[in-house]
């Protein structure tokens, strides 16, 4: 999510896998996706989520005890078998998650903070301690940082170096688990994709200001785009959701009904095509703020009461995806490109317009890069993007090259059309 904090989203030598290690990771991820699709097909209207994000803090921001984490895992196991946490050492998150996961049959994604360096080194050392004391039998992978490129906290080159560093370190201690980074869909540079084992992107139609009627189509569009740049690697959605309360973002209204609608449409679609995802999030976290930031949970902050919006039935749910298969793991990840397209550099996750007026690009606003004057702010961009007129509102928007914009959502004209402010599959 957009809020940065040290325990969650604030989260060099190059090492490469041997061929045998690579095939092991590839086979495990393919089997995991295949079994999930089979299970979903058998259960039909299963409300099981592929995975969920979980914060190890209490409502006031203090650290949870192991007993509290275990109680949370007991709740989460009723609707998922995979949990992601945002820290290894903070609040003993890694230790408690692995232990509670083993007690409840839940597998976990661990997260290493990319910055500051002290936190990175602490979490990296924590990985070895956890591996030596608890083992990684229920660890699905390690995520290095969260939206660090989106916040412009780190360069792609340095982030890539840290990914290779952790990969090599894990191999050296015998921990053969996938390593990745989670960031917004349009900030997945070539060198990062070459380094990771999983291409993981976060996507929120709500933050993009998309009307609920076009919310799923916007996510499907982002997924289709990432497929074109993933080089055949597995694609996971690291975060997505819709809040039940908070301020309106352009055409996106936070409400319990919209939370339920998005949850149903997204989960039923993703489950049906075997797309791995980590839904955001298990419980409300009011310590992040009193408005929208504290209203993303499937359960309220008392960690007991389930929200009425957390109700899923996939029978008859719409699925407008044109994809029927998941990405495959490439045969080699040792080639690291030396450059990538320049991505948007402003703080807006996806360029959206909220008024008919906005800033005007001046000479040298973006230096050698292009400048797109959207009402949300001047967006600097490189060759991988284009400045377009929104098909619905007429407002200026920044999209990946070759894409159009419909009510704030970038889309491929080969897959979708813009109708009444929403995306419809062709």
C-alpha positions, 0 to 999 in steps of 0.5 A, a space after each residue: 500500500 501507499 503508506 511507508 513504515 519500517 516494519 512493513 512496506 519500508 521493507 553484491 556480489 552476483 550469484 547465479 543458480 546452478 542448472 539443477 537448482 533452477 530446475 528444482 525451483 521451476 518444477 516446484 512452482 509449476 506443481 504448486 500452481 497446477 495443484 491449486 487449479 485442480 483443487 479449485 476445479 474440484 471445489 467449484 465455488 471454493 472461497 479459498 484465497 491463494 494467499 494473504 498479506 499479514 502485518 505482525 503488529 497489533 491495532 496500536 502498532 505494537 508487536 504481536 506476541 507469538 500467542 497472538 500470531 498463532 491465533 491469527 494464523 488459526 483464523 487465516 487457515 480457514 480461508 488460505 494456506 499461504 501468508 506473506 509477512 513484511 519483515 524477517 526480524 521486526 517484531 520477531 515476525 519471521 520466527 513467529 510466522 514460521 512457527 505458527 505456520 508449521 502449527 497450522 499447516 500454512 506456508 509463508 513468504 518472508 520479506 527482507 527490507 531493502 533499505 536502510 542497509 542496517 535493516 537489510 543486513 539484519 534481515 539477511 542475517 535473520 534468514 540464516 538464523 531462521 534456517 539454522 534453527 527452524 528450517 525452511 520446510 514451510 517457506 515459499 520464498 523470500 521477497 526483497 523489499 516492497 515498492 521501493 522503486 515506486 517510492 524511488 527509494 533505491 535504484 534498479 541496479 542496487 536493488 538487483 544487486 541485493 537480490 543477487 546477494 540474497 540469492 547467493 547467500 541463501 544458496 550458500 547456506 543450503 536454502 533453495 527457495 525463490 527470491 523476488 521483489 514486489 513493485 507496481 506493474 509498470 516498474 519492472 525493469 529488465 535487469 530486475 526481471 532477469 534477477 528474480 525467480 518470480 515476477 511479482 507486481 502489486 496492483 490496486 484499481 482503487 488507487 488508480 481511481 477506476 470505477 468498480 465496474 472496470 476494476 477487474 478489467 484494469 487488473 487483467 490488463 496489467 497482468 497482460 502487460 506484465 506477461 509481455 515483459 516477464 520473459 516466461 517467468 512465473 507471475 504473482 500478484 503481490 498485493 491487490 484489494 479494495 478498501 471498505 471505507 475511506 476517501 474516494 479516489 477519482 471514480 473509485 469509491 471505498 465501500 463494503 459493497 465494492 470491497 465484496 464485489 472486487 474480492 469476488 471478481 478478482 478471486 474467482 478470476 485468479 483462481 480460475 486461471 491459476 494465477 498466484 496472488 497475495 490478497 491485501 490484507 488479513 486484518 485492519 491496521 488502524 495504526 497506519 491511519 484513520 482513513 483508508 489506510 486502516 480499512 483493507 482487512 478481511 477482518 476488523 482490527 479486533 482480529 476476531 470479527 469478519 467483515 460482511 464484505 469478506 464473502 465469496 461465491 464463485 458460482 456465476 462470477 464473471 471472468 473476462 480474462 482471455 488468459 488460460 495458462 500461467 507463465 513458465 520459468 525460463 531455462 536460464 536467469 544468468 543474463 542480466 541486461 545492462 539497461 531498461 526503459 525509463 519508468 514514471 518517476 512521480 509518486 502517483 502509482 498510476 497516472 489518473 486525472 481528477 480535474 480538467 485542469 492540471 500542471 503544464 510541462 515546462 522546458 527541462 521539466 523532465 530533462 531528457 525524458 518525456 513529460 506528460 502533464 496530467 491533472 495528477 501531476 507532471 509525469 516523466 517518462 521514457 521510451 517504454 511509455 506514451 502520453 495519451 488522451 483518455 478515451 472516456 474523460 479526454 484527460 491526459 494519462 501516461 500508459 505503457 507504449 502502445 496502450 490506451 487509457 479508459 477512465 484512468 485504466 491503461 489497456 491494450 486495444 487488442 484485448 479490450 475496448 472502452 465502453 461507458 468508462 469501463 473496459 470490456 473484453 473483445 
